[in-house]
Amino acid sequence: MNTFVIADTHFDHKDIILHCKRPWCVDNPAYDSNLPFDFRKNNPLMVTNEALEVHNQTLVDNWNKMVGKRDRVIIVGDFAFAHHEKWLTALNGKKIIIFGNHDNLPKEALTHFDEVYDFGCVKSIGTGLRNSNCKLIKEKVTFCHYAMRAWPGSWAGSASIHGHSHGRMPELDSILSFDIGVDIWGFIPVPWEAAQKKIDIKRLAIQSRLGGYEKQDGLPKGIYSPDPAQRVLDTREKNFEILRSIGVTIDSNSIARPSEHPKNLFIKNKKDIIAIVAEANTVNRNNTLYTKESLRRMADGKTFLWDEDLGRLSARFPSDVIEDHNAVVSMLRKRMSEVGIAMPINQKTINQINQEVHND
């Protein structure tokens, strides 16, 4: 079972297509530039009934190319404006909905959802990676239609995913939260692989700032345009980079086009192993004592992981790398050099890591 996330599809909603200037808008021949702007009566753009049908069908086609019958889709609000049952029966997968402000669903439509939440929910979603005990590592995420400044576990690095803002809200790199709405994700259900990658990027940016070491190249800088329309374009392009990295193509209309065999894109490496590198305030295997502060600086949220409660630094090694002494040493020393920590790495260290892995 694969997991997908989506928000703000707004099936059968002409106004949202116009409001967000989705690609299905057309020029309004009745527009008069000499008269005051009026959203419905004097707008340079309009949405025809035919364009609405194409909009709806594109969302359905993209959904069903991405999502299989047994997959699940978390809908973070504003699913449809009308004909809810029609769209629910047309779409693949097991559906979970978190209500948005436009979700006035009839009771009959609710029976088509596996789970229904009035405001928000917390889900633990598998990352595709496994720890040293070969147990699947899960990401605890809060889903709510509306963006929040704090949520369950936010203080401990848990993420939040929302909709509602259609990409207009500044995506601050100081908060582990982001918009999953279709307007900035190419009008597709977002594979969890892409959402997880977004979480990792933002978590790394936050840790880079709070950990006291220099921010890495390529991380978000937290500079956003004061123009909401430009913010949409900026955020959309960052998200498109993530989608392209997992093999989803984007056409000239900023619509993501899934392949005919999308599940081949989302095969995750389940052989990664997490092994302990060092523990704070403890004489480690290299007979060295490290403080929490020094080990915390090593963490990057992706390869090197810090557990504040246990005071422990771990590293994620591919199973084919863990057996290669030189490769492990290279990874560890490169990271130490980046953050300016002297940590002797010797064969005893590598042997201990290997022993822990094989014992597990």
SULGI-V827708 format. One record per residue. N is the residue number from 0. RES is the residue in three letters. PHI is phi in whole degrees, 0 to 359 (999 if undefined). Layout:
# SULGI-V827708
n: {N/N}
res: {RES/RES}
phi: {PHI/PHI}
This chain:
# SULGI-V827708
n: {0/1/2/3/4/5/6/7/8/9/10/11/12/13/14/15/16/17/18/19/20/21/22/23/24/25/26/27/28/29/30/31/32/33/34/35/36/37/38/39/40/41/42/43/44/45/46/47/48/49/50/51/52/53/54/55/56/57/58/59/60/61/62/63/64/65/66/67/68/69/70/71/72/73/74/75/76/77/78/79/80/81/82/83/84/85/86/87/88/89/90/91/92/93/94/95/96/97/98/99/100/101/102/103/104/105/106/107/108/109/110/111/112/113/114/115/116/117/118/119/120/121/122/123/124/125/126/127/128/129/130/131/132/133/134/135/136/137/138/139/140/141/142/143/144/145/146/147/148/149/150/151/152/153/154/155/156/157/158/159/160/161/162/163/164/165/166/167/168/169/170/171/172/173/174/175/176/177/178/179/180/181/182/183/184/185/186/187/188/189/190/191/192/193/194/195/196/197/198/199/200/201/202/203/204/205/206/207/208/209/210/211/212/213/214/215/216/217/218/219/220/221/222/223/224/225/226/227/228/229/230/231/232/233/234/235/236/237/238/239/240/241/242/243/244/245/246/247/248/249/250/251/252/253/254/255/256/257/258/259/260/261/262/263/264/265/266/267/268/269/270/271/272/273/274/275/276/277/278/279/280/281/282/283/284/285/286/287/288/289/290/291/292/293/294/295/296/297/298/299/300/301/302/303/304/305/306/307/308/309/310/311/312/313/314/315/316/317/318/319/320/321/322/323/324/325/326/327/328/329/330/331/332/333/334/335/336/337/338/339/340/341/342/343/344/345/346/347/348/349/350/351/352/353/354/355/356/357/358/359}
res: {MET/ASN/THR/PHE/VAL/ILE/ALA/ASP/THR/HIS/PHE/ASP/HIS/LYS/ASP/ILE/ILE/LEU/HIS/CYS/LYS/ARG/PRO/TRP/CYS/VAL/ASP/ASN/PRO/ALA/TYR/ASP/SER/ASN/LEU/PRO/PHE/ASP/PHE/ARG/LYS/ASN/ASN/PRO/LEU/MET/VAL/THR/ASN/GLU/ALA/LEU/GLU/VAL/HIS/ASN/GLN/THR/LEU/VAL/ASP/ASN/TRP/ASN/LYS/MET/VAL/GLY/LYS/ARG/ASP/ARG/VAL/ILE/ILE/VAL/GLY/ASP/PHE/ALA/PHE/ALA/HIS/HIS/GLU/LYS/TRP/LEU/THR/ALA/LEU/ASN/GLY/LYS/LYS/ILE/ILE/ILE/PHE/GLY/ASN/HIS/ASP/ASN/LEU/PRO/LYS/GLU/ALA/LEU/THR/HIS/PHE/ASP/GLU/VAL/TYR/ASP/PHE/GLY/CYS/VAL/LYS/SER/ILE/GLY/THR/GLY/LEU/ARG/ASN/SER/ASN/CYS/LYS/LEU/ILE/LYS/GLU/LYS/VAL/THR/PHE/CYS/HIS/TYR/ALA/MET/ARG/ALA/TRP/PRO/GLY/SER/TRP/ALA/GLY/SER/ALA/SER/ILE/HIS/GLY/HIS/SER/HIS/GLY/ARG/MET/PRO/GLU/LEU/ASP/SER/ILE/LEU/SER/PHE/ASP/ILE/GLY/VAL/ASP/ILE/TRP/GLY/PHE/ILE/PRO/VAL/PRO/TRP/GLU/ALA/ALA/GLN/LYS/LYS/ILE/ASP/ILE/LYS/ARG/LEU/ALA/ILE/GLN/SER/ARG/LEU/GLY/GLY/TYR/GLU/LYS/GLN/ASP/GLY/LEU/PRO/LYS/GLY/ILE/TYR/SER/PRO/ASP/PRO/ALA/GLN/ARG/VAL/LEU/ASP/THR/ARG/GLU/LYS/ASN/PHE/GLU/ILE/LEU/ARG/SER/ILE/GLY/VAL/THR/ILE/ASP/SER/ASN/SER/ILE/ALA/ARG/PRO/SER/GLU/HIS/PRO/LYS/ASN/LEU/PHE/ILE/LYS/ASN/LYS/LYS/ASP/ILE/ILE/ALA/ILE/VAL/ALA/GLU/ALA/ASN/THR/VAL/ASN/ARG/ASN/ASN/THR/LEU/TYR/THR/LYS/GLU/SER/LEU/ARG/ARG/MET/ALA/ASP/GLY/LYS/THR/PHE/LEU/TRP/ASP/GLU/ASP/LEU/GLY/ARG/LEU/SER/ALA/ARG/PHE/PRO/SER/ASP/VAL/ILE/GLU/ASP/HIS/ASN/ALA/VAL/VAL/SER/MET/LEU/ARG/LYS/ARG/MET/SER/GLU/VAL/GLY/ILE/ALA/MET/PRO/ILE/ASN/GLN/LYS/THR/ILE/ASN/GLN/ILE/ASN/GLN/GLU/VAL/HIS/ASN/ASP}
phi: {999/263/247/232/228/206/210/62/292/52/305/60/236/299/300/289/297/287/299/267/52/296/300/267/289/231/295/266/293/270/293/239/294/277/257/299/294/223/307/260/265/217/242/296/243/210/234/275/298/294/295/298/296/294/304/299/291/297/298/295/299/297/302/286/287/273/255/269/299/264/285/240/234/267/262/266/95/55/284/209/263/200/54/303/296/303/285/295/284/277/257/290/94/271/250/242/238/250/299/250/288/257/269/264/275/291/302/297/290/297/291/274/259/283/217/227/231/292/229/195/202/244/235/257/242/296/273/89/256/234/273/293/266/65/271/295/278/245/254/273/229/264/247/208/298/256/292/231/270/213/202/303/81/298/293/255/96/282/262/228/237/222/231/75/272/54/82/276/282/303/269/291/277/268/233/276/211/202/273/251/296/296/296/242/231/76/63/227/292/277/300/300/304/288/298/296/296/297/300/299/297/291/296/296/298/293/294/298/282/281/281/87/250/296/295/284/297/88/277/302/262/75/254/233/292/288/271/303/297/290/299/301/297/296/293/301/293/297/292/296/300/294/297/297/293/253/96/267/272/239/270/293/266/61/246/286/243/294/286/289/232/296/294/295/282/249/285/260/282/266/258/293/235/259/233/289/264/198/242/288/57/223/289/275/299/262/60/237/255/238/275/301/300/291/287/302/294/289/293/235/79/232/270/251/241/248/251/295/294/270/62/232/256/240/228/264/247/299/299/279/271/301/276/262/305/296/293/296/301/299/298/292/291/298/293/298/295/297/255/74/244/266/226/301/241/225/299/298/299/294/298/294/299/298/296/298/296/289/295/287}
